[in-house]
Amino acid sequence: MAARETSEEFIARHCAALADVYERGMARAYRVAPETMAAALYRGACSLPENASETVEHYLASVHAGDLALACALIAGDAAAWDEFVARYRPILYASARAIAGDELRARELADSLWAELYGIRGQTGARRPLLTYFHGRSSLATWLHAVLARRHIDALRAERRHSPLESVTADPAINSDPPNPEQPRYIELIGRALNDALDTLKPRDRLRLAYYYSDGLTLKEIGALMEEREWTVSRRLKRTREAIRRRVELRLRAAGLGTEEIRQCYDYAMEGWSSELKPATGAAAGGDATKDGRFVQSIRK
C-alpha cells in the first residue's frame, strides 16, 4: 500500500474491489455497513509487511470475505452474529485447544479464556477492545483462532516456567532439597486472608459464577443456561472477576510489605493447599476441594 495512504484514499482507489468483497462476504446479511467492511479491509491492508510480496490487490482478491464480515458483526456486538459464531466455532475452538494442550482440563481453560478476549474487555475509557480487531481475513477464521490459541498456550507455558523452581540436577534430597522457608506459615496466612477477603467483596452472582466453573466444573454453556447469560458474557465476567481478585490480593500483600518474589511464593503455597467455599452463603454448599482451588489460584496468578 502506498506509504501513509489515508483510509479515504484507500477507499477511493479500491472502491470496485471493496464492493466485490462486500458482496462476496454477504456482509449485508450480517447487518455490516459497507463503510465498516471497508474500514476492516483498510486495517488489513495496513497490516501487510512493507517488504511482503503480497500486494493490496492480491489481499483484496483473496481475503476470506465471509469470515471478515462475520468478524465485523462480532466486533459490533451483534447478538445474532455471536450466536452463529458460538454454534459454528465452539467445537473448532475446543478441538484446537485439545490438539494444542494435549490435556482436557488445560484445553478447556485455554479455549474458555479466549471468549472474553474475542468479545473484548472494557478498558478505563469504557470502550471494548475485541481481539477480533486483529483478524484481517488473510486466513480463515478457524486457522486464525487456532494460531491465537497456540500463542496463548505458549505464553501460559512460559509463565509457568517463570514461576516454577529449577529442576534439581541430582535426585539426592539430602544434597539438593531446599531448607524449609521459615516465612511459609506467615505467607500462607497472608494469602489465605487476602483471597478470602477478595472473595467476600464479590457480588453473589460473580462468586456463584466462579463456583460453577471451578468447583462444579460446568462449561460456559451450562453456566450461561443457569444464569441466563450468553457464553461470551460468562467468559468475560469470569475474566473480569479474576482480574479484580488479583488486584485486591496483590494490593493487600504489598501492603503487608511483600515484594514480587514473596507474592509469587504466596501463590505457590496457596496452590498447594488453600481451600475455600467459592459459592456465596446463599448458594448450594460447595466443599473446598484443594485440587480445584489450585486451578482457581493458578488462574488468579496469571
C-alpha positions in Angstrom: 0.0 0.0 0.0 1.2 3.5 -0.8 3.0 5.0 2.2 0.8 6.9 4.6 -2.3 6.4 2.4 -5.3 7.5 4.3 -8.5 5.4 4.6 -10.3 7.9 2.2 -7.5 7.5 -0.4 -7.6 3.7 0.1 -11.4 3.5 -0.4 -11.3 5.8 -3.5 -8.5 3.8 -5.1 -10.0 0.3 -4.4 -13.8 1.1 -4.5 -14.6 -1.6 -7.0 -12.6 -4.3 -5.2 -14.1 -3.3 -1.8 -17.6 -3.5 -3.3 -16.8 -7.0 -4.6 -15.5 -8.2 -1.2 -18.7 -6.8 0.5 -20.9 -8.8 -1.9 -18.7 -12.0 -1.7 -18.8 -11.8 2.1 -22.6 -11.3 2.2 -21.9 -8.6 4.7 -25.4 -7.2 4.4 -26.8 -10.4 5.9 -24.7 -9.7 9.0 -26.0 -6.1 9.1 -22.5 -4.8 8.4 -22.4 -1.5 6.6 -20.1 -1.1 3.6 -18.1 1.6 5.5 -17.5 -0.8 8.3 -16.3 -3.5 6.0 -14.1 -1.0 4.1 -12.5 0.1 7.4 -11.7 -3.5 8.3 -10.1 -4.0 4.9 -8.1 -0.9 5.3 -6.8 -2.2 8.7 -5.9 -5.4 6.9 -4.1 -3.6 4.1 -2.1 -1.5 6.7 -1.0 -4.7 8.4 0.7 -6.0 5.3 4.5 -6.0 5.8 6.2 -3.4 3.7 8.6 -6.0 2.2 5.9 -8.6 1.6 5.3 -9.9 -1.9 1.6 -9.8 -1.3 0.0 -6.7 -2.8 -3.1 -4.9 -1.6 -4.8 -6.0 -4.8 -4.0 -9.7 -4.1 -5.1 -9.3 -0.5 -8.5 -7.9 -1.5 -8.9 -10.6 -4.2 -8.1 -13.5 -1.8 -9.5 -12.2 1.5 -11.8 -14.6 3.3 -14.7 -12.2 2.9 -17.4 -14.2 4.7 -15.2 -14.7 7.8 -14.2 -11.0 7.8 -17.9 -9.9 7.5 -18.8 -12.2 10.5 -15.8 -10.7 12.5 -17.1 -7.2 11.8 -20.5 -8.1 13.1 -19.0 -9.7 16.2 -16.9 -6.6 16.9 -20.0 -4.5 16.7 -21.6 -6.8 19.4 -24.3 -8.2 17.1 -26.1 -10.8 19.3 -27.3 -12.9 16.3 -23.8 -13.0 14.9 -22.4 -14.1 18.3 -25.0 -16.9 18.4 -23.9 -18.1 15.0 -20.2 -17.8 15.9 -20.6 -19.8 19.1 -22.6 -22.5 17.3 -20.1 -22.8 14.4 -16.8 -22.3 16.2 -17.2 -23.7 19.7 -16.4 -27.3 18.5 -13.5 -25.9 16.5 -12.1 -24.0 19.4 -12.3 -27.0 21.8 -10.8 -29.4 19.2 -7.9 -27.0 18.5 -7.3 -26.4 22.2 -7.2 -30.2 22.9 -4.7 -30.7 20.0 -2.5 -27.9 21.3 -2.7 -28.5 25.0 -2.9 -32.3 25.0 -4.8 -32.2 28.2 -8.6 -32.0 28.5 -8.7 -29.7 31.6 -6.0 -27.4 30.3 -7.7 -27.3 26.9 -11.0 -26.3 28.4 -9.5 -23.4 30.3 -7.4 -22.4 27.3 -10.5 -22.3 25.0 -12.9 -20.8 27.6 -10.5 -17.9 28.4 -10.4 -16.9 24.7 -14.1 -16.0 24.5 -13.7 -12.9 26.7 -10.8 -11.6 24.7 -12.6 -12.2 21.4 -15.6 -10.1 22.7 -13.4 -7.5 24.2 -12.8 -6.4 27.8 -13.7 -2.8 28.6 -10.8 -0.6 29.5 -10.6 2.5 31.6 -12.3 4.5 28.9 -15.2 2.1 28.9 -14.6 1.0 25.3 -14.3 -2.7 24.4 -11.0 -3.9 22.8 -12.0 -7.0 20.9 -9.2 -9.4 19.9 -11.1 -9.9 16.7 -10.0 -6.5 15.6 -6.7 -8.2 14.7 -8.4 -10.6 12.3 -7.9 -9.3 8.8 -9.2 -12.3 6.7 -5.8 -13.3 5.2 -6.5 -16.8 6.6 -9.8 -18.4 7.5 -11.2 -17.5 10.9 -10.7 -21.2 12.0 -7.0 -21.0 11.2 -6.6 -17.7 12.9 -8.3 -18.9 16.0 -6.0 -22.0 16.1 -3.0 -19.7 15.8 -4.2 -17.4 18.7 -4.8 -20.5 20.9 -1.3 -21.7 20.2 0.2 -18.4 21.1 -1.9 -18.2 24.3 -0.7 -21.8 25.2 2.9 -20.9 24.7 2.5 -17.7 26.8 1.0 -19.8 29.6 3.8 -22.3 29.5 6.4 -19.6 29.7 4.6 -18.0 32.6 4.5 -21.4 34.4 8.2 -21.9 33.8 8.9 -18.4 35.3 7.0 -19.4 38.4 8.4 -23.0 38.7 11.6 -23.8 40.6 14.6 -25.2 38.6 14.8 -29.0 38.5 17.5 -30.5 40.7 20.5 -31.9 38.8 20.6 -34.9 41.1 17.9 -36.9 42.8 19.6 -36.9 46.2 17.3 -34.9 48.5 19.9 -34.7 51.2 22.1 -32.7 48.9 19.6 -30.7 46.9 16.4 -30.1 48.8 15.9 -26.5 49.9 15.6 -25.8 53.6 12.1 -25.0 54.8 11.1 -21.4 54.4 10.6 -20.0 57.9 8.1 -17.5 56.4 5.9 -20.2 54.9 3.3 -20.2 57.7 3.0 -16.4 57.6 2.8 -16.3 53.8 0.0 -19.0 53.8 -1.9 -17.0 56.4 -1.5 -13.7 54.5 -2.6 -15.0 51.1 -5.4 -17.1 52.6 -6.8 -14.0 54.3 -6.3 -11.9 51.1 -8.1 -14.4 48.9 -11.0 -14.9 51.3 -11.4 -11.2 51.8 -11.3 -10.6 48.0 -14.0 -13.3 47.5 -16.1 -11.7 50.3 -16.2 -8.4 48.4 -17.7 -10.1 45.3 -21.3 -9.8 44.3 -23.1 -13.1 44.9 -23.6 -13.7 41.1 -19.9 -13.2 40.5 -18.9 -15.6 43.2 -21.5 -18.1 42.1 -20.2 -17.9 38.5 -16.7 -18.8 39.9 -18.1 -21.7 41.8 -20.0 -23.1 38.9 -16.8 -23.0 36.8 -14.1 -24.0 39.3 -15.9 -26.1 42.0 -18.7 -27.7 39.9 -16.7 -27.9 36.6 -19.5 -26.6 34.5 -19.0 -25.4 30.9 -19.6 -21.8 29.8 -22.7 -23.0 28.0 -24.1 -24.7 31.2 -23.3 -21.7 33.3 -25.0 -19.4 30.8 -28.1 -21.6 30.9 -28.2 -21.5 34.7 -27.5 -17.8 34.9 -29.4 -16.6 31.8 -26.2 -15.3 30.2 -24.5 -15.8 26.8 -21.3 -17.8 26.7 -19.1 -14.9 25.8 -20.7 -12.9 28.7 -19.9 -15.7 31.1 -16.3 -15.8 29.9 -15.9 -12.0 30.0 -17.4 -11.8 33.5 -15.2 -14.6 34.8 -12.1 -12.8 33.4 -13.2 -9.5 35.0 -13.8 -11.2 38.4 -10.4 -12.9 38.3 -8.7 -9.7 37.5 -10.5 -7.9 40.3 -9.5 -10.6 42.8 -5.8 -10.5 41.6 -5.7 -6.7 42.1 -7.2 -6.9 45.6 -5.0 -9.8 46.7 -1.7 -8.2 45.4 -2.6 -4.8 46.9 -3.1 -6.4 50.3 0.1 -8.5 50.1 2.1 -5.5 49.1 0.6 -3.5 51.9 1.9 -6.3 54.2 5.4 -5.5 52.9 5.8 -8.3 50.4 7.6 -7.9 47.1 7.1 -9.6 43.8 9.1 -12.7 44.7 7.4 -13.1 48.1 4.0 -12.7 46.4 5.0 -15.5 43.9 5.8 -17.7 46.9 2.4 -16.9 48.4 0.7 -18.1 45.3 2.8 -21.3 45.2 1.8 -22.1 48.8 -1.9 -21.3 48.1 -1.9 -23.6 45.1 -0.7 -26.5 47.3 -3.4 -26.3 49.9 -5.6 -23.3 50.1 -9.3 -24.2 50.3 -12.4 -22.1 50.5 -16.0 -22.3 49.5 -16.4 -20.3 46.4 -20.2 -20.2 46.5 -21.9 -17.5 48.5 -23.6 -18.4 51.7 -27.0 -18.3 49.9 -25.8 -20.8 47.3 -25.6 -24.6 47.4 -22.8 -26.0 49.5 -19.5 -26.4 47.8 -16.8 -28.2 49.7 -13.3 -26.7 49.4 -11.6 -29.0 47.0 -7.9 -28.3 47.2 -7.3 -29.5 43.6 -10.0 -27.4 42.1 -9.0 -24.4 44.3 -5.5 -24.9 43.0 -6.8 -24.4 39.5 -8.6 -21.3 40.7 -5.4 -19.9 42.3 -3.4 -20.7 39.2 -5.9 -18.7 37.1 -5.7 -15.7 39.5 -1.9 -15.5 39.4 -1.6 -15.4 35.6 
